[in-house]
Amino acid sequence: MAVWSFVLGLVGLLVFNLVLGPVALTLAALALRRNTTRRARAALGLTLGAADLIVLAALATTDHTLSWSLAT
């Protein structure tokens, strides 16, 4: 679960941050609660899941959109 939370948090920075951010947070919290041996990976998943939601909030407030846009 720790590895999946890290992977989903990392992917969530680019796509589907509305869905993948909370999933990464949940998986990381479950992995930490179950005393995983990969605590650092779970902590990174927790951090990236939170970053996903922060990026979502920043995009929603600045562009009034929920996705990345490279075009001007």
C-alpha positions in Angstrom: 0.0 0.0 0.0 2.9 2.4 0.7 4.3 1.9 -2.8 0.9 2.4 -4.4 0.3 5.5 -2.4 3.6 6.9 -3.6 2.9 6.0 -7.2 -0.7 7.3 -7.2 0.4 10.5 -5.5 3.1 11.1 -8.1 0.8 10.4 -11.0 -1.9 12.5 -9.4 0.3 15.6 -9.8 -0.1 15.3 -13.5 -3.6 13.8 -14.1 -6.7 13.1 -12.1 -5.5 14.9 -9.0 -9.1 15.1 -7.7 -9.3 11.3 -7.5 -5.7 10.2 -7.0 -4.9 12.6 -4.3 -7.4 11.3 -1.7 -6.7 7.7 -2.7 -3.0 8.3 -2.1 -3.7 9.9 1.2 -6.0 7.0 2.3 -3.5 4.3 1.2 -0.6 6.0 2.9 -2.6 6.4 6.2 -3.6 2.7 6.1 0.0 1.7 5.4 1.3 3.8 8.3 -1.4 2.5 10.6 -0.5 -1.1 9.8 3.2 -0.4 10.6 4.6 -1.0 7.2 8.3 -1.5 6.7 8.3 1.2 4.0 7.4 4.1 6.3 9.4 6.6 4.2 7.5 5.6 1.0 4.2 5.9 2.9 5.2 9.3 4.1 6.1 10.4 0.6 2.7 9.1 -0.6 1.1 11.1 2.1 3.0 14.2 1.1 2.3 13.8 -2.6 -1.4 13.1 -1.9 -1.6 16.4 0.0 0.3 18.1 -2.8 -2.2 16.8 -5.3 -5.0 18.5 -3.4 -3.0 21.7 -3.1 -2.3 21.8 -6.8 -6.1 21.2 -7.4 -6.9 24.1 -5.1 -4.4 26.3 -6.8 -5.7 25.5 -10.3 -9.3 25.9 -9.2 -8.6 29.4 -7.8 -6.4 30.8 -10.5 -7.7 29.3 -13.7 -11.2 28.3 -12.6 -10.4 24.9 -14.0 -9.7 21.4 -12.6 -7.0 20.4 -15.1 -3.5 21.5 -16.4 -3.3 23.7 -19.4 -0.1 24.3 -21.2 -1.7 26.5 -23.9 -1.9 30.2 -23.3 
